[in-house]
Amino acid sequence: MRVLIIGLLEGHATTAAQIALTKGAKVAQSSTIDEALESLRSGKGADIVLIDLSLDIADLVKRLKQERISVPVVACGIAENPKDAGNAIRAGAKEYISMPPDPELIAAVFSAVAKQESSLVHQDPKMFELIKLVDKIAPSEANVLVTGESGTGKEVMASYIHHKSKRSDRPFISLNCAAIPESLLESELFGHEKGAFTGAVARRIGKFEEANGGTLLLDEISEMHPRLQAKLLRAVQERVIDRVGGSTPIKVNIRIIATSNRDLLEAVKNNEFREDLYFRLNVVNIHLPALRDRPLDIIPLSAYFIKKYADLNRLPMRELTKDALKKLTSYNWRGNVRELENTIHRAMLLSQENTIEVEDLFGLPDVVEEESSTQPLVEALLIGRTVSEVEKELIIGTLSHCLGNRTHAANILGISIRTLRNKLREYSDAGINIPSHALKG
């Protein structure tokens, strides 16, 4: 993990840096926001930014957004007034850490915000067999295509492959191709020169250069427009890129891991994805089974998430009741591991006891009964209503289930983040109450 510290953190910057280093992080420090932005533009990159509460957090967040630099911001300081921490969050910080820094809290925030988990929690025989294969191919230089339904853990698998590779001490850079507008994706991949287009206020190093020497994860590669696929093919074949607005080819040394929740061969047949690019990326294919097809993973994953969110929210550990365990293992998990994680997170927040009940998980005790018993109720709730009404409630309900996380909600719904963003804007324009944090980005 790469940590960028901006400012003195109320005089505790050195202590925070030492804690981060003991957690295996690489730490850089900038005195000002301008200096930090220059560091990020130059390709040094960061997985998380810690900024002094006394600095202009809103300005940093605004400028990061303007330059399309995606990195979580965490505010740090001595909040003598409780409103200070709230103001930092409203300014765009993802979390607030009080000074002097607490090692356990920093570790929990790093894990939750930067999502650098590279260990695979598993117990099902299907996953043991799959990981045997992954351990064999990870040390190679072969490009890897990781496939599977939304929420199965493709990004975690990619991180695992990188950390098992010979490039593990080099950068692991991720880019979600579905989350960035087509007009901006080329610049995100290859970088741009100052003045290349409106808003290009300075030279910006792209993900290919940022990942030089390490691994580049192209998440949801199937969402990339065919026009850009041709330029990506050259980069994959020749390991040479051109910055937008640049005139000098740049050599890069990277390994590429791509993910997709779609059938790319079907996309090739439909002329939606280039066949030559598909074969360049699919040197090794790792297909992650759905959670419902590896049921023995449900309980250990649940235990893992209980500990994760107990640590993050400073809550006591809780145990799942027998009924809760039964419901967890019998549920269909359309959203796979991501849906399970969101369900456990919410249950940890809702539970007032030392145990997690069925109601804490699903809201109603009978929500996961057999289809035969719930079908009449489902029909009664749907008949007589328009498709748009049902769609609106499904989208807003799923977003609430995911605690406002649009990426998770889009994956569970099976739509792109772009589609979800457009729907939310449409509802907001119509006067429908949408949580403000869900409209950001």
Secondary structure, DSSP 8 states (H G I E B T S, - for coil): -EEEEES-TTTTHHHHHHHHHHTT-EEEEESSHHHHHHHHHTT---SEEEEETTS-HHHHHHHHHHTT----EEEEE--SSHHHHHHHHHTT-SEEEESS--HHHHHHHHHHHH---------SHHHHHHHHHHHHHTTS---EEEE-STTS-HHHHHHHHHHTSTTTTS-EEEEETTSS-HHHHHHHHH-B-TTSSTT--S-B--HHHHTTTSEEEEETGGGS-HHHHHHHHHHHHH-EE--BT--S-EE---EEEEEESS-HHHHHHTTSS-HHHHHHHTTEEEE---GGG-GGGHHHHHHHHHHHHHHHHT----EE-HHHHHHHHHS--TTHHHHHHHHHHHHHHH--SSEE-HHHHHSSTTTTS-HHHHHHHHHHHHTTS-HHHHHHHHHHHHHHHTTT-HHHHHHHHTS-HHHHHHHHHHHHHTT----GGGG--
